[in-house]
Amino acid sequence: MQTLTDQKAREVLANDSDVRFDALMLAEQRAFAMLSVIEERRLIRQGRTEREIEQDILNIAQIEFGIDQHWHKRIVRSGKNTLAVFADNPPVREVLDDDLVFVDLGPVFDDWEADIGKTYVIGSNPEKIALVHELERQFELINTRLIETPSITAPNFIDMLVTVRCRQDTVLEVRSRGTSLPSFHMLDCRASGKSIT
């Protein structure tokens, strides 16, 4: 039986890490392409129910992107339903003018999970538009900090979120009910030395 030297083993693992990283990035790119189709078709608009939007997203995922598996339920929530946590199943509501709407999707491409989400403003309420822009800015700030601290623990991550939000003079309610790890491929970026943005 042939054995690999430590150097050769590192090279094999590095190459495997590159392949895995590339596969994850491709899954993410495809997920964002799917999100673009959802936006181009104006699925998220006043007068439609959350369920209608979710079913149209499912059809696009299956027919146009070949997705037959999602690692978590597809979530479309509007208005007061945006306050529900992931595990909740609030009554389906119709999207109204002046609503905030968010989608949370977990499509699986070739056994690689791409978890994406986005928040939308229905109407032209300047405060809600500013809130969505602030959410995007905060996401980028926190993402940058995560990249700079790849070994952060969950409690330290929550502390970081609270610190960032407190600096913004806003209230953050952290409620966690836990999550299970999927059986799909995900990448430990610390092993590859690469970051996911």
C-alpha positions in Angstrom: 0.0 0.0 0.0 1.3 3.4 -1.0 1.3 6.2 1.5 1.4 9.9 0.9 4.1 12.1 2.3 2.9 14.9 4.6 3.7 17.5 1.8 1.8 15.4 -0.8 -1.1 15.0 1.6 -1.3 18.8 2.1 -1.2 19.3 -1.7 -4.1 16.8 -2.2 -6.1 18.4 0.6 -5.4 21.9 -0.7 -6.6 20.8 -4.2 -9.7 19.2 -2.7 -10.3 22.4 -0.7 -10.1 24.5 -3.9 -12.5 22.2 -5.7 -14.9 22.3 -2.8 -14.6 26.1 -2.5 -15.2 26.5 -6.3 -18.3 24.2 -6.1 -19.7 26.3 -3.2 -19.1 29.5 -5.0 -20.8 28.2 -8.1 -23.8 27.2 -6.0 -23.9 30.7 -4.6 -23.7 32.3 -8.0 -26.5 30.1 -9.3 -28.6 31.0 -6.2 -28.1 34.7 -6.9 -29.0 34.2 -10.6 -32.2 32.6 -9.4 -32.9 35.6 -7.1 -32.4 37.8 -10.1 -35.0 35.9 -12.1 -37.4 36.3 -9.1 -36.8 40.0 -9.2 -37.1 40.4 -13.0 -40.4 38.6 -13.0 -41.7 40.9 -10.2 -42.9 38.0 -8.1 -42.7 40.0 -4.9 -45.4 42.6 -5.2 -48.6 44.0 -3.6 -51.7 41.8 -3.9 -50.0 38.4 -3.9 -49.9 36.0 -1.0 -46.7 34.8 0.6 -47.7 31.3 -0.5 -48.2 32.3 -4.2 -44.8 33.9 -4.2 -43.2 30.9 -2.5 -44.8 28.5 -5.0 -43.6 30.6 -8.0 -40.1 30.5 -6.5 -40.4 26.8 -6.2 -41.4 26.5 -9.9 -38.6 28.7 -11.1 -36.1 26.6 -8.9 -37.4 23.3 -10.3 -38.0 24.2 -14.0 -35.3 26.7 -14.7 -32.6 25.8 -12.3 -33.1 22.0 -11.9 -33.4 22.3 -8.2 -35.3 19.4 -6.6 -34.0 19.8 -3.1 -33.8 22.6 -0.5 -31.9 22.3 2.8 -34.6 24.3 4.6 -38.1 25.5 3.9 -38.5 28.4 1.5 -39.6 31.4 3.5 -41.5 34.4 2.2 -42.8 36.6 4.9 -44.4 40.0 4.8 -45.6 42.7 7.2 -46.1 41.4 10.8 -45.0 37.9 9.7 -41.4 39.2 9.3 -41.3 39.2 13.1 -41.7 35.4 13.3 -38.7 33.2 13.8 -37.6 30.6 11.4 -39.4 27.7 13.0 -42.7 29.6 13.2 -45.4 29.0 10.6 -47.6 32.2 10.8 -50.8 32.4 8.9 -50.3 33.2 5.2 -51.0 36.8 4.4 -51.3 39.0 1.4 -48.5 41.4 0.6 -49.8 45.0 1.1 -48.6 48.3 0.0 -46.0 49.6 2.4 -45.0 46.1 3.6 -41.5 44.8 4.2 -41.1 41.4 2.6 -38.2 39.0 3.0 -37.3 35.8 1.3 -35.0 33.1 2.8 -34.0 30.3 0.4 -31.7 27.3 0.7 -31.5 25.8 -2.8 -29.2 22.8 -3.2 -27.2 22.7 -6.4 -25.3 19.4 -7.1 -25.3 18.6 -3.3 -24.0 22.1 -2.5 -26.2 24.3 -0.3 -26.6 28.0 -1.1 -28.3 29.9 1.7 -29.5 33.3 0.4 -32.0 35.9 1.5 -33.1 39.4 0.7 -35.5 42.0 2.1 -37.7 44.2 -0.1 -39.8 47.3 0.4 -43.2 47.4 -1.2 -44.1 51.0 -1.8 -42.0 54.1 -1.2 -41.9 54.6 2.5 -38.6 56.4 3.1 -38.1 55.0 6.6 -38.5 51.4 5.3 -36.3 52.0 2.4 -33.6 53.4 4.8 -34.1 50.4 7.0 -33.4 48.0 4.1 -30.3 49.9 3.1 -29.1 49.8 6.7 -29.7 46.0 6.8 -27.5 45.6 3.7 -24.8 47.8 5.2 -24.9 46.0 8.5 -24.7 42.6 6.7 -21.6 43.8 4.9 -20.0 45.1 8.1 -20.7 41.8 10.0 -19.6 39.7 7.0 -16.3 41.6 7.0 -15.8 41.0 10.7 -16.6 37.3 10.2 -14.0 37.0 7.5 -11.4 38.8 9.8 -12.3 36.3 12.6 -12.8 32.9 11.0 -12.6 31.0 14.3 -15.3 33.0 16.1 -17.6 31.0 18.4 -21.4 31.3 18.3 -21.5 33.2 21.7 -18.8 35.6 20.5 -20.7 36.0 17.2 -23.9 37.0 19.2 -21.8 39.4 21.3 -20.4 40.9 18.1 -24.0 41.4 16.7 -25.1 43.1 19.9 -22.1 45.4 19.9 -22.6 46.4 16.2 -26.3 47.0 16.7 -25.7 49.0 20.0 -23.3 51.3 18.2 -26.2 52.0 15.7 -28.5 53.0 18.6 -31.0 50.3 17.7 -32.5 47.4 19.6 -31.6 43.9 18.7 -33.5 40.9 20.0 -31.6 37.7 19.7 -33.7 34.6 19.8 -32.1 31.4 18.8 -33.8 28.1 18.7 -30.9 26.3 17.2 -30.4 24.8 13.8 -29.3 21.4 12.6 -26.4 20.9 10.3 -27.5 19.8 6.8 -26.1 16.7 5.1 -25.1 18.8 2.1 -21.6 20.0 1.4 -20.5 23.2 3.1 -17.1 24.6 3.3 -14.9 25.3 6.3 -13.2 28.4 4.9 -10.5 28.3 7.6 -9.1 25.1 6.0 -8.9 26.7 2.5 -7.6 30.1 3.7 -10.3 31.6 1.5 -13.3 33.7 2.4 -16.9 33.7 1.3 -18.4 37.1 0.6 
